[in-house]
Structure formats: structure tokens, C-alpha cells
Amino acid sequence: MIKFRLAHLGLAMAALGFTAAAPIVGLAPAYAQTVSAQVGKPLQAAQALMKQGKHKDALAKLREADNVSGKSAHESYLIERVRAAAASSAGDYGTAAKAFETLIASGKLSASERSQFSEGLIGIYMRGGDLNKANEAIQRQLKNGDDPKLRAYLLQNYYKQGNIAALETELRNAEKSGRMSEDMLGMLANIQLKKNDKAGYVNTIEKLAANYPKAQYWNDLLNRVQSKPGFSSGRLSVDVYRLKLANGLLKKPSEFMEMAQLVMQGKAPAEALKVIDKGYKAGALGTGPDAERHARLKALAEKNLAEQNKNIAALEAEYTAAKDNDGLVALGYSMVQSGQADKGLKLMESAIKAGGLRYPDEAKLRLGEAYAAAGKKSQAITTLRGVSGKEGTAELARYWIMAINKPLA
């Protein structure tokens, strides 16, 4: 008889599809027991082959140990531990899975090891393509406590299998418990898109944009609101551009130019100058063959702003006399943008309260935007929550609230 101690054999979890450290599949010194030479020699030889990267040869050598008659339960256990490591490294996931299953059922693992081996077995099933067994193993593990990583694997497996019903159930449960990750929301959006659930899809993209404010989500939302039946592109395109600017989505020279022109048409030259200046700072304006055109637009905005500032009192009196509350709303908005926030906001509020507006919800939307521009977050949100309408104003107001509340980058 010889004394035999198995070295610790690290099982790379990356090979199993995991990123954390692997369960140790060697035998800790505390477990070392006397084994027969007939079993010990092939075990030692198998370990030596594994160190040389000859994992398939190691598996063959272990079969010699298997053929030894009269083995103790402990010797059989040691053989399976080495086999688990060799088979995993060799990519023989069927053999590895059986070894892991045997070890887990042996009763010889500590609670900590049992948990590690159970997680390792999930990885083996997944690498071997047996997603049904992987899912069953994951569900067993989750009964011991929620694990975001394992739950993500479960969702991933359902998605690969096309098991939409199970995937939706898991996602609904995750949403109810408040643990929806970006990946989970992305999966839900894909399902809704495939099912042509447009309302559900937009709702999910809104959640993605609100919690994970990436350009792709915001662009999707804003493109969809513009394609909504009844969307008033002539009046609300400027509001879409304002949201794009607020979310850093303007990139092209043409986008900065078009927004500046729309804002000027809305009689807000101070805002147009801000847009143009941002375009210059971003390197989108002031360069290339259209640089002179960019400069002319900037000069025009400066001229319009100077004229408006010179004639504000006269304009206000003119709109008031004509009971043109839409004109007063526009003038008040422009004043907010030009640095006269308190006076401009008061003018907008009075005009909206007086009524007689052609598009009341649009006016409220602009008031909410003006509050946001003035840095009055709570007033902006309160105002925007009161915006309704079927032409796109309700959606744009909701998106402004999301933009105002978006997480800091």
C-alpha cells in the first residue's frame, strides 16, 4: 500500500463558459487517504499526462484504474475527481458531466464544494449543448438563493432554444422583483419585436433609454415617435431635435444646421446660437466646403437675436393687443433661452393660463422644455406630466422627463 495525495487540479471555468474561478477538482490534503498501488499508479500517471496537456491520454490511463477490482468507495471518488478535470480540459463534456454528477451525488463534497461543482456542471452542460439539463441544474441552484449570473444563463438558454413562453415568464418575474438588467430588457424587446407587439416594444425601449441612456435606444424611440400616425412633423420636429441635442445625438453638420434653422423659424435665435456653438465645438460646423454657410447662419442668428432683444417690449405689447397667446408663448420661450428665464417663464405661464391657444399641449410641452433649459427640474417634470395629445406631444413630454432624470454617465 502507498500513501497517495492528489494535487489540486484547477478546472478553468472559461472552458465551461463561465468567468469566475473554477471548483477545485483535486483532493485537498485533509482528504488524503491510503489507496492501493493498483489505483494510485494510474492516477499519478493520469495527473502527469494532464500536466503535459495530454488530457485524452489521461482519460485512457484512468480506465486502467477503473478496471481495478475491489476498489474502495474513496478510491472510486478520487478517480472521478481526476476524470472530471481531464474530461473537461479534453472537451469531452459527456464524460465530464457524468463525473461531476457522480461527485455531486457522492456525499463526500463539502457544502461549499457541492455548490461549486454544481455550478461547474451547469457550464459543462452548456458547453456540451445539453441546454435542458443545464436549465434543470440552474433551477436547482436558484432554489438555494438568487444568482444573477445563473439567471442570466437560464434566460440565454431559453432564448437559444426558442422557448419564448419560459423566457417571458422569467422576464416577467424579474420585472416584478425589480431585477431587470439591460440584457433582460433587450431580450424582452426582441421578443416583442418578433411578436409585432409594437406598444410593448416601445414600452421596453423606453425603460432601456431611461435606465441605460445609450444612443441606440434614444434614436429608436425618437425615430418611432416621428413615424407615429398623425405625428405633426411640421410643428414637432424642433422638439425632437431638442431631445436629440439633450442626449448628445446630433453628430452631422446637416443636423446642427437643420435644428438651428428650425429654432430660428420658431423665433428663438438665442437657442439657435447655442446649437450652432455646440456644432462648432463638436467640430461638425466651421469646417469643410460648407464652412462659409455655417458662418452666415451664425451671423443671421446673432442679427435676429439683437433685433429681438431690442424689440422685446414692442413684441410683447403687439402679441398682447392681438391676444396672440401662441406668439407670447414663443416669445417667452426665446427669452428663457436668452437668459431672461424668470420673465420668460412668467410670460409663458400667463399666456397658457389665458387659453385660446391653437395647440395647448404643444404650448405646455414648450413650457416644460423652457423649465428644463432654466434648470428648474421639478417644475419641468410637473409641467411635462400634464402634457397629453395624440400627435406626439405626449410621447415627447414623457421622453423629456426621462432625459431630465437620466442617470449620470
N, C-alpha and C positions, 0 to 999 in steps of 0.2 A: 504493500500500500504506500502511496505517496501523498504528501501534502500538496494541494493544488489551489492556487489563488488566481482567479480571473482578473485580468487588468480591466480598468474602466474603459469601455468602448463607447466613445461619443457617436451618437447617431445624428447626422446632420439633418435638422428639420427642413432645411431648404430643399433637400432631396424629396421630402414628403409634401412639399407645398406649403410649409409653414415658415415663419420668420423668426420665431423665438428659439431659444436653446432647446436641444432635444432631451428626451428622457435618457438617463444613463442606462445602458443595457449590459454593462459589465457587472461583476459582483463586488460589492463593497467588502472591505476586509472583515467587517463584523459578521458577514455571511459565510466566510471561508470555512469549509469543512473538508474532511478527508474524503478523497474519491479514489477509485481504483485506477491502477495504471492503464488498464484497457480503455477506460473512458478518458482519463487525464491526458494521455499522449495525443490522441486525435484532436482533443480540444485545444491543446497547446499548439499543435501543428496548424489548426484552423486559424488561430489568432495570428500566428506568424505569417500565414498566407494573406490574411487581411491587411497586415501592416505593409505588405508588398503590393497591395491593390488587387490581389488575385481573389476576389470575393466569390466567384463561381467555383474556383478550386477549393476554397474554404468550405463551401456548401457540400461539395463532394466528400471532403475529409470528414465532415460532421456525420455523414451517412455511415461511416465506419463506427462512430460512437453509437449511432442508433442501433447498429447490429449487435452490439454487446448485450448478451443476455444477463438477466438478474440485476439490472441497474436499480439503484435506489431512486426514490422519488426526487431526491435532491439532485442526483446526477442528471436525471432527465430534465429537471428545471434548468440546470446550468447549460445543457446542450441547447435548449430553446432560447436562452438569453443570447448565446453567441450566434445562433441561427437568425435571430431577429435582426441583429446588426449586419450580418453578412448578406442576407437576402435583401434587406433594404438598400444597402450600398450597391448590390448587384442589379438592382432594378427588378428583382423577382418579387413583385408585390403580392402575388398569390401566396407564396411560401412565407413571406414576411407577415402577412395578415394572420395566417394560421399560427405562427409562432407567437405573435402578440396576443392573439385570442387565448392561446394556451397559458401564457404567462399571467394574463389578467385573471383567468379562472383558477389559477393555481392556489390562490390564498396565501402566497408567500411574499407578495408585494406589500410594502407599507402603504398607508393611505395616500401619502404624497406621490409615491412611485405609481400607484394604481391610476391616479389622476393623470400623471404624465404619460404613462403608457396608453391610456385610453385616448388621449389627445393625439399621440403618435399614430395610433391605429386609424384614427379618422383621416390623417394625412395619407396613410398607405392606401386606404380605400379610394380616396380621391385620386391619387396618382395612378392607381390601377384601374380607374374608370368605373368602379363599383359605387355609384353615387347613392343607390338605395341603401346599401349597408352604411355608407358614410353618414347619410341623413339619420338613420336609426341610432347610430353611435352618438351623433351630435345631440339628438334629442335626449338621450340618456344622460349625457354630460350636463345639459342645460337644466335638468331636474335638480342638480346639485347647486345651482346658482347661475344667474345670467352671466354670460361671457360674450361681450360684443364681437370679439374675433370669431368665435364659433358660430354665432348667429349670422354673421356676415357670410361665412362659408355655406351655411344652410340656405340662405337666400340665393347665393351664387349657384348652388347646385340645383335648386328648384328652377332657376332661370335657364340653366343649361339643359335641363330635362324638358323644358316647356311645360312644367307643372304650374300653370298660371293660377289655378284655384288655390293651391297650397301657398304659393308666393304671395298672393293677395291677402290671404288670411294672416300670414306672418307680418306683412306690412301694416295691415290694419291694427293688429295687436301692438306693433311697435309704435304706431302713431298714438294709440290710446294711452300708452305708458310714457309717452313723451321722449322716446329714444330713437327718433327717425334721423338717420345720418344722411349726408349728402348722397352717398351711393344708393341708399334705400329709396330716397326720393327720386333719384334718377331712374331706378328700376321701375318705380310706380309710374313715372311719366312715360316710359317706353311701353308699358302695358296699356296705358290709357290711349296712347297714340295708335297702337295696333288695333285696339277695340273701337277706334274712332270716337272715343269719349272726349270730345273737344272741351267741354266745360270742366271735366275732371282734370284733363291735361293742363289747361291754363291755371287751374287752382294749384296744381302741384308745382308748376313753373314759378308761380307767384311765391310759393313757400321757399323754393330754391333761391330766387332772387332776393327775398327778404333775409334769409339766413346765410346764404353764401353768394354775396353780390358780385357775381362774375359777369363779364361782358356777354357771354353766350346766352345767359338766362335773360338779361335785360333786353338784349337785341331781339330775342324770341318774343318776349312779351310785347315790346313796342311794335314789332312788325305785325303781330297778330291783332293788336288793337286797331292798327291802321287798315287792316283788311276786313275788319268787322263790318257787316252790312249796316249801312246808314252812317258810317263814320264820316264826320264832316272834315275832310282833308283841307278845304279852303280856310277854315277858321281854326282848326285844332292842330295843324301841322307844327305851328310855332311852339305849342305846348309839348309836343313830342320831342322837338329839338331841345327844349329846356331840360327835359328829363335826361336826354342823351348827354347834354353838357354836364349836368349834375352828377352823372355816373361815369364820366370820363370816356364816353363812347364816340365822341367826334374825333376823327383822325384825318380825313381827307380835306384838302383845301376847299373843294366844292361844298363840303358840309358846313364848314365855318362861314363861307360866303353866303350860302343859301339861308342859314339861320340869321345872319346879320341883316340880310335884306328883308326877311320876314318880320324881324323885330322892328326894323325901321318902318315897314308898312303899318305896323301896329302902333306907331308913334312913340317908340321907346328908344330914342337914339343913344341914351346913356348905356342901356343894356347892349345895344349893337356894338358900341365901342369896347365894352368888356369882352364880348365874344371875339371881336377882331383882335384885341390884345392877346387873348388866350391863344388864338390861332398863330399869332406871331411868336409867342413864347414856345409853342409846341413845334415851331419850325414848319408848320403847314402853310403859313402865309408869309409873304415878303420874299419869297424865293421863286425861281423858275420863270418861265415865259409870261406868267400872269402877275408878276410882282407889281407892275405898274397899276394894274387893275385893282389889286388889293389896296394899294396906297390911295387910289382915287376913292374907293369905298370908305376907307377910313377918314379921308378928308371930308367926304359928304356927311358922314355920321357926326363929325365934330362940328360942322357947319349947322346941321339940324339941331344939335344939342344947344348950341349957342343961341340960335333963334328961339328955341322953345323956352329956354331959361329967361330970355329977355321978355317973352310974351306970356308967361305963365298966368299972370293975373288977368290979362285980357282973355286968354283962352278959357280960363275957369268961368269968367263972367259970361262969355259967349255961350258956353255949354249950359250954364245955369239958366240963362234967359230963355234958351231954346228948350229947356227941360230935357236936354240930351244926356241922360244919365249914363248911357254907354260911353259917350265921349268923356264924361267925368271919371268913369272907372279907368279908362285907358290913360287919361292924364295923371290920375293918382298913382297908377302903376309906374308910369315913367318917372314920376317924382321920387318914388321909393328907390328906383334904380339909380337916380342921380344924386342920392344922398339925403333927400328930404323925406326920410321914412315916416316920421310921425305925422307930418302934414299930409303926405300922400295916402297913408293908410286911412286917416280920418276921412279924407275926401272919398275914397273908395267905399268905405263903410256907409257913409251918408247916402251916396248915390244908390247903393244896393238896397238900403233900407227904404228909400223913396220909391223904388219899384219902377215900373214902366220900361223895363229892360227887354231888349229883343231876345236875349239868351241868358236868363237868370243863372242857370247852373254854370255857364261859361264864365260869367262875372264872378261867381263865388270861387271857381277854380283859380282865376287870376288873383283874387284876394288872398287865397291860400298860398299861391306862389309868391306873392308880394311879402306876406308874413315870413315865409321861409327865407327870402332874399334879405329881409331885415334882421334875420337871426332870431325871430320870435317863434321858436319851435312849438310851444304849446298852443299858441293862438293859431298857428298854421294848421296843426293837426285837427283842432276843434273845427275850424272852418272847412277843411277838406272833407271831414267826415259828414258834413251836411250837403255835399255835392251829389246830385243824382243825375238823371238824364240817360237817354238811350243812344246818343250819338258818339259816345266815347268819353264824355266828361267824367262819368262815374269811375271808369277804369283808370283814367289818368289821375284823378284825385287819389284813388287808392294807391297808385304807384308812387305818387308824391309822398304819401305817408310812409311807404316802405323806404323811399330814398332818404327821407329825413331821419328815419330810425335805423338805417343800415349800420351794421357793425363796422367799427373802425378797421381799416386794413392793417 
